[in-house]
Amino acid sequence: MTNGWVDMKNTDMMLIMGGNPAENHPCGFKWPIEAKRTRNAKMIVVDPRFTRTAAVADLFCQIRAGSDIAFLGGVIRYAIENNRIAKDYLVNFTNAAFIVNKDFQLPADTDGVFSGFDAKSQTYDKATWNYQGSGGGAPKKDSTAVTGYTLGAAAHPPSGGAPPPPSLPEKVDFDLSLQNPNCVFQLLKKHYSRYTPEMVERITGVPKEQFLKAADLYTSIRKDGDMKKAGTIIYAVGWTTLAALAAASMRCAGTPTFRAPQTWPVFTTVCPAI
């Protein structure tokens, strides 16, 4: 997970968001240009500004500042709904098949928050945030890791902080078909189902037709199960967005790489399976 700029010469698809490497990283940006020149790689730039990076892109989407999550959520939904994912990778190298505790609830099932939220303390009791399985489970009462706190007994322990997270089962239940409604993949699919093209347009300002064109182009290297091409995500700014990018790359089987030049985090994914 330490892919550098040079590795970008091997990509077939680039999604550049929140950064302007053509001006801020001109030496590194020669490698994306090399990929375009020698591999006919496609470049999508998503940014509030039309930058010098956007000037050499195959597709430019101008979004409202701060609406990145909605755009990426739409891409995740599009990839799942159109089966442009690397299922073998998801099953064998991610937790997509793991089955989550049946009591876990998504924001859509509650009042916009995950299960276990305590409004008074503004913290989460993560007792339901665990996999279904056998063995292991909650620590023993005398465990020094939880200082005698009984897991899930209250939303906030005596110290005033959030309760300790539950320990993982020794043996986690899983469903390799990814059809169990409580498996990680199905929960992710449900969570991102709200990010329709219409919602993306309303939040980001990117016209529905243009967004669909970008989502189709970005996920096209996984069309019909093709696993021979590589995709790259280059991102600057924001830790929460990095999580969404990680989800996007994992859905299409990516290997996230984090780089931090200067003061801004840059997230780069170079992978054989977007």
Helices and strands as residue ranges (DSSP letters): G 5-10, E 13-17, H 21-24, H 26-39, E 42-46, H 52-55, E 59-61, H 68-81, H 87-93, G 107-109, E 117-118, E 123-124, G 126-128, E 133-134, E 171-172, H 184-192, H 197-204, H 208-219, G 220-225, E 231-236, H 239-251, E 256-259, E 266-271
